[in-house]
Amino acid sequence: MKIDLSGKHAIITGSTAGIGFAIAQGLANAGAKVVVTGRSQARVDEAIASIKQDAPNAQVEGVAADLGTAEGCQTLIQQQPSADILINNVGIFGPQDFFEVDDATWQQFFDINIMSAVRLSRHYAQGMRDRNWGRIQFISSESGINIPTEMVHYGMTKSALLSVSRGLAKVLSGTQVTVNAILPGPTRSEGVLKMIAEMAEKEGTSQQEMEARFVKENRPSSIIQRLATPEEVASMSVYAASTQASATTGAALRVEGGIVDTLT
């Protein structure tokens, strides 16, 4: 199977590193015109250069904006008014005791992880519906089902994305616009590796040992018993964005290594 996205215009939010960057790279390699987004122009420029270094003929643009705000989303919309593929990836995470998470932090997670996706999907889905083709994805997490006690506030946002994804798929019923959620598990993204490095330093052990311990202690039901790579998650995303995935919609597509112990 060859995935060819030539002529398609893709926006990937939060795509200067980690899963978002890997998805942008994968879509560019499949022939899509890709828009990278990040909060700083320097990080956006670095991501564009990295993609072009890997694929010199890639069509890549960038927008610097804080998509955790309504103003930032509007900046992106003004610079990129339409898209065929929208990957809602931007998000934040961080372990914190439930009783120490204040109202401002709850609101911050809600605004960045949920409202950025809602605002952008509300805009871009209308054009996709009018053109009768499109792909919208919400990068959720296995934490949206298997809520982690150390990140209840994060898990809440990922559960919400599952609801928005399924609901929007039903709103667009009968069109050739598909909407899906993707559920990674612990992934070797920049943020996760930084968190594990801090844990390793605190415990006086190696990064490799701490990665293994993290999975064993925090995600013991993992079947692969390791962190996934951003590229493994991106492969699912690129397929779901393809023309071949035309009958896949309203789904929660797992790339979590078998952590969630249910059959459906």
N, C-alpha and C positions, 0 to 999 in steps of 0.2 A: 504494500500500500504506500503510495506516494502522496504526501499532503502538500498541496499547492495552494497558497493563499495570495497569489499574484493578483494585484488589483484591489485587494482588501486593505482597509485603513484601520489600524488597531491602536487603541489607547490602553496603556497599562499604568495604573496608578501605583505610586511607591515602588518605582522600578529602577532605582539607582544601585541596588544591591540585593542579595539574597534571592528569594523566590521570584520576586517581581522582575529582577534583572534577568534571571534565567528564562522566564516566560518571554520577556521582550526579545531576548537573543533567539529563542526558539521560533518565535513568530517571524522575526526578521529572516532567519535562515529558511523559513518556509515560503518566503517571497512577499510577506505583508509589508506595507509601509507602516512603520512603528513610531509611536509617540511615547517617549520616556518622560516620566514626571518625577519630581523630587522637590524638596523645600528650598534647596540652594542651587543656583546656576552652576556653581563649580562642580557639584556632585552630578548634576545632569550632564554637563559637558564631558566629565570623565566616563560616564556610562555610555554615552554616544560613541566616544573614541574607542572604548573597549569592544563594543559591538562591531564597529567598522574594522577594527583590527582583525577580528575573527572572520568577518565577511565584508570585504572591501566594497562590494556592490550593494550592500544593504541600504535601504531607504529608511533613514532614522532622523527624527526631529525630537525636540525636547521642549518642555514647559516647566518653569520653576514656579511653584505655587504651594501654599499651605492648604491642602485639601481638607484639613480638619475644620475649616471655616467656610461659611457661605461665600465670602468674598473670594477665597482661593478657588473654590469650585467654579465661580463665575469667570475668573481669570482664564482657567482652562477652557471653559466653554466658548469664551470670546475668541481665543486663539485657535481652537480646534472645534468648530461648530457642529461637526458631524463625524460619525465613526461607524464602521461596520462591525467592529469587535471592541467590546469594553471589558477589561479585566479589572475588577474592583479588588485590588490587592492591598492598598495602603492600610496600615494598622500599627498599633503599638501593643506591647505586652510587658509584663513585669510582675514577678511574684511579690505578694504583700499580704500580710495577715488581714483577714476579713475585718476585724475590729479596728484596724488602723487605716482603712481606706476611707478617706473623707469624701464629702459630697463633690468637691471640685474634681477629684480624681475620677469618680464615677462619671461625672459629666464629660470630662476630657476623653475617656474611653468611648463613651457613647457618641460624641461628636466626630471623633476621628474614625473609629472602626465601623460605625453604622451610618451616620448621617452623610459622610462623604459618598458612600455607595448609593444611598437613597437619592441624594441630589443629582448625582451624575447619571444614574440609571433612569431617573424620571425624565431627564432631558434627552439623552441619546436614544432611549428606547422608542421615542416617538418617531424619530427619523427612520429607524430600522423598521418599524411597523409600516410607515408610509411607503418605504422601498420594498417591503415584504422580504427582507433578508437581514439577519443579524445574529450576533452571538454575544450574550452577556454572561459573565461569570462573577461569582462572589467567592473570594478565597476565604473560606470559613476555617474550621479546624476540628480535629477529633475532640478538642476541648469544649466544643459546642454541644457534644453529646455526653462525653465523659468529663464532667465539670471538675477541674482540678481544685482541691481545697485551698491551694496556695494562690490561686488566681481566679476567684469566683467572679470578680468584676470583668475579667477578660473572657471567661467562659460565657458569661451572659451575652456579651456582644457577638460572639460567634454563633450562639444559639439563635439570636435575633436575625443574623444574616441567612440562616437556613430558612427561617420563616419568610423573609423578604424574597429570597430566591424562588421558593416554591410558589408564593403568591403571585409574583410577577410573571412566572411561567404560565400560570393560569389566566392572568390578565391578557396575555398575548396568545392565548389559545387560537388555533386555526391559522396562524401565520407561520412564516418560515423563519421566525425569530426564536431561537432557543435560549433558555435561561437555566443555568446550572450552578450549583455550589460545589466547590472542591474542598475536600477535607484532608489537609496534610496532618501528619503527626509531628513529633519533634524532628526538626530539620536542621541541617548544618548551615543555617543562615548566619549572617554577620551578628545579629542580635543574640541568637542562641549560643553561638560559640563564645561570645563575650561573657555571657552569663555563666557558662560552664567554666571558662577560664578563671573567673572570679571565685567560683566555688572551689576549683582545684587549688588556687593559691591559698584560700582560707583553710583548706583541709591538708595542705602540704603534700599534694599528690600531682600526678601528671595529667595533662589535658586528656590523653587517650584513656587513662584509667577512670577519670571522672565522667567522661562520656558514657563508658560502659556502666558505671555505677548509677548514673542518672537514669538511664533506660531501665535498668534492673530494679531500682528502688522506686522510681516515679511512674514508670509505665511497664509494670511487670507482665502485663498481658500481651506485650508486643511479640509478634511472631518472628519478625526479622531480627529482633534483639539488637538493634543499632539505630542510630539516627539516619534518616533518609537524606538524600542530597537534593539541593534545589533543582537540579536537572531532572531528577526523577519526578518531582512534582510538576515541573514545566512540561514534561512529556504528556501528562494527562491533560493539562490545560491546552496545549497545542492541538491535540486530537479533538477535544471538545469544541475548539474553535473552527475545526475543519468542515468542509462540505460533507465529508463522510459521516459526521456525527449528527446528521439531520434529524434522526429519530430519538436522539438523546436530549430530553428536556425535563425540567422539573425534578432533576435528580440530585442526589448528594453523592458525589463521586469520591471515593476514598483512596487516599494515597498515604495511609497512616501506618502501614506495616502490620495491619491486623490487630491493632490495639483495642478497637471497639469490638466487644465480644457478643455481637448479634449477627444473625444471618441476613437481615434486611436493613 
